[in-house]
């Protein structure tokens, strides 16, 4: 892909995350094009349908978190690494939930998004395991429990947005609850 086409694609995906994350089904491809500063034809050249655009946006969101998790997996402070990852997942969770909801009204998740979701879960598991080995997180904590906590705060924030201070306080409570040994 040419450099300008790749840059346009990234701008379109960034704009789509903003538009659909904030507006849900009311978001339009026209608004995505406007925010990405490209023509609507450029949007459709990259993503022939709105669903394909939303799916690519969701997969990109997973890919960014996978990359972060992989970087954090080798961090010098495994406990801090897990805290950073959990915080990032909670903070972008409402947008991801909105995108997934737009795609899966019948409960079926597109294969590319499901595969990316599984890869993220594995990457989170590695970061969690390192934090447990460093005694920064209780050994009994599972990836399923971490995901449940992340999803709970993300869904709550999606349903009823709160101030940044409240969100940060809630995230700190969750992270404190994970900490410790045993």
N, C-alpha and C positions, 0 to 999 in steps of 0.2 A: 504494500500500500504506500502510495506517495506520502511524503511528509505533510503536505497541506491537507490531504484527505484524512490522515491519522489525527492531525490537530483538530480538524473539524469534527471528527467522530468523538474525540474526547470532550470538546466543548458541548456537543449535543448531549452526551451522556451526563455531563455535569449539570447542564440546564434541565434535563429531564428529571434528574434526582431532586432538584429544587422544586420544579413545577409539580410533579406528581406526588412528591413527598408532602408538599404543603396543601395541594388542592385535590388530591385523590382523583377520582374519576372525572371531576370537573376540569382537570388540567387538560390542555389542548396541545397538539403538536405545533400549532401556530405559535403559541406562547413559548414553547421549547425553542423553535427556530428564532424567534425574536431575541430571547435571552442568550442564545448561542451565537447570535449575530451572523446567522446564515439564512439562506432562503429555504422555504418549505420544501422545495425540490431536493435540496441537499439532505434534509432530514430523511425524506423518503428514499433517496438513493442509498443511504446507509441502512435504513430500517423501513422496509416496505409497508409495515403495518404498525399501528400504535402498540399492539400487544408485543411485537418484536422489539420495539423500542423500550417498553417497560421491562421486558425480560432481560434485555442486555444491560439495562440500568441496574436491575437487581443482581445479576451475576457479577457485574463490576463492583457492586457494594461488597459482595462476599469475597471477591478477589482481593480487594483492598484490605479487608480484615485478615484474610489468609496470609497475605504478605506481612502485615503487622505481627501476627502471631509467630510467623517463621523468624522474623527479626528478633522478637522478644524471647524466643526459645533459647537463644544463646546469650541472653543478657547476664551481666555479672550478678545482679540481684534478682533471683527468680520470684521472690514475693512481690517486689515492685513491678516486675514484668507482668505478673498476673493481674495486679491492680490496674495497671495501664490498659491491658487488654479488656478486662471486664468493664472498665469505665467507658472505653471507646465503643464497645458493643452496646452498652445501655444508651449512650448518647445518640448513636445512629440507629438504634432499634426502632423508634417510631416511624422513621422513613422506610426502613426495610419492611416493617409490618404493613404499611400502606401499600408499598409496591407489590408485596406478595399477595395481599388481599385483592388487588386489582387483577392479578393474573389467575387466581385460583378460586373463583366464585363457586366452582363445583367441587372444591377440595383437592383438585389435582394440581400438582406443582409441575411446571415444565421440567423436562429431564436435565437441561443444563443448569437450572437453578438448584434442583435437588442434588445434583452431583457436586456443585460448588458448596452447598450447605454441608454435605458430608465431609468434604475436605476441610472446611473450617472447623467442624466439630473435632476432627482428628488433630488439627493444629492446636486447638484450645486444650485438648487432652494432654498434649506434650508440655505446654506451658504450665498447666495445672500439676502435672506429675513432677516437673522440676521444682515448683514451689513447695510441693509436699516433701520432696527429698531434702529440701533446705529447711524443713520445719517451719516454713512461713505460712502454711495452710494446713489445717487439720487433715490427717491422713484418710479419714473416713469420707471426706467430701468427694462427690463424684461429678463427672462432667454433666450428667443429667441434672444434678442439683444446681450447678452453676448456671446452666442454660435456663432452668426454671426461674431462678432469681433474676437473671438478665431479662428474660421474656416478661416476667411480671412487672418489673419497673418500666420496661419499654412500652408494654401495652397500657399501663396506667398513664404514662406520659402522652401516649398517642390519643387516648380517650379524653384526657383532661390535662392539657399542658400546665406545667407549674413553673415557678421562677427557677432561675439557674441555681440560686442558693438552696432552694428546697430539693432540687434534683441532686445537687452535690452532697447535701446532707444525707439523703436516702442512699446514695451510692456508698458513702462512707459507712453507714450502718451495715450494709450488705458486706462490704469488704472487711469490716471489723468482725463480723460474724463468721467469716471464712477463716480468719487468722487463728493462730494458735497451734498447739501440738496435740496429738492424741488421735 
